[in-house]
Amino acid sequence: MRDDRYTKRPVAGWYMAAAIASLLFMLVAVGGYLVDVTTNPADLPIDQRVVAEARPIWGMAAYAIAVWAGLAGTVLLLLRKRLAQPLLLLSLAAAVVTFLPYALVPGVRDVITTNDIAVAIAILVITWTIFWFARHSAQRGWLR
């Protein structure tokens, strides 16, 4: 039996809308990253300052990789380039590492809120969805 799920198909009409939405999400993520790295922790409320000062450097490095690889990957989705898929997988993996301090670093774990956890989960779900979109697009032959 032939598996028609992975045969080349014409690009779906919704492809560009999804690629643009993915790009907009990554632009917001880049904006958040730039605010994080340019804000002086002393200017933050005490609870946010504690989190900012407790975050390990590897968590911040993963954050940088997640947002910049994600931005590059979504631009490549707009251009319909196959390299989008591995970049978005890298972005997803780095996003997971970005939130590991929530569970592994006591200084962070002790002060995060339920809202922080909900935001992290939402970010991971959206990032996974964007990666899935790139994978789906590659399987359909929409990426060159």
URJO-V29675 format. One record per residue. N is the residue number from 1. PHI is phi in degrees with one decimal (999 if undefined). Layout:
# URJO-V29675
n = [N N]
phi = [PHI PHI]
This chain:
# URJO-V29675
n = [1 2 3 4 5 6 7 8 9 10 11 12 13 14 15 16 17 18 19 20 21 22 23 24 25 26 27 28 29 30 31 32 33 34 35 36 37 38 39 40 41 42 43 44 45 46 47 48 49 50 51 52 53 54 55 56 57 58 59 60 61 62 63 64 65 66 67 68 69 70 71 72 73 74 75 76 77 78 79 80 81 82 83 84 85 86 87 88 89 90 91 92 93 94 95 96 97 98 99 100 101 102 103 104 105 106 107 108 109 110 111 112 113 114 115 116 117 118 119 120 121 122 123 124 125 126 127 128 129 130 131 132 133 134 135 136 137 138 139 140 141 142 143 144]
phi = [999 -93.5 -94.7 -77.9 -63.3 -113.2 -83.2 -63.0 -134.0 -62.4 -63.2 -65.9 -62.9 -87.1 -55.6 -64.2 -62.0 -67.9 -65.0 -66.6 -61.7 -63.4 -62.1 -61.8 -60.5 -67.7 -65.2 -64.2 -63.1 -61.8 -59.6 -62.2 -62.8 -62.6 -64.3 -59.4 -83.0 -104.2 -84.4 -76.9 -55.8 -64.9 -86.2 -91.1 -59.6 -55.0 -65.6 -72.0 -63.8 -60.2 -64.8 -60.3 -78.5 -88.2 -64.4 -74.1 -61.2 -66.9 -68.8 -69.1 -64.3 -63.5 -60.0 -61.6 -62.5 -59.3 -76.2 -74.1 -66.2 -64.1 -62.9 -60.9 -63.1 -73.2 -62.7 -67.4 -62.0 -60.4 -85.3 59.1 -102.8 -62.6 -62.1 -58.3 -61.0 -66.0 -66.0 -73.8 -67.2 -59.7 -60.2 -63.0 -61.9 -66.9 -63.7 -60.8 -63.1 -56.4 -94.8 -59.4 -57.8 -59.8 -104.3 -102.6 -106.2 -54.1 -63.2 -88.7 -55.3 -75.4 -118.4 -73.1 -106.9 -60.2 -62.8 -60.1 -66.7 -62.7 -63.7 -59.8 -63.8 -61.5 -62.3 -65.4 -65.3 -66.4 -63.5 -62.4 -62.8 -65.2 -61.5 -59.2 -59.4 -64.6 -63.4 -59.0 -64.2 -66.0 -64.7 -82.6 81.0 -82.6 -105.1 -105.1]
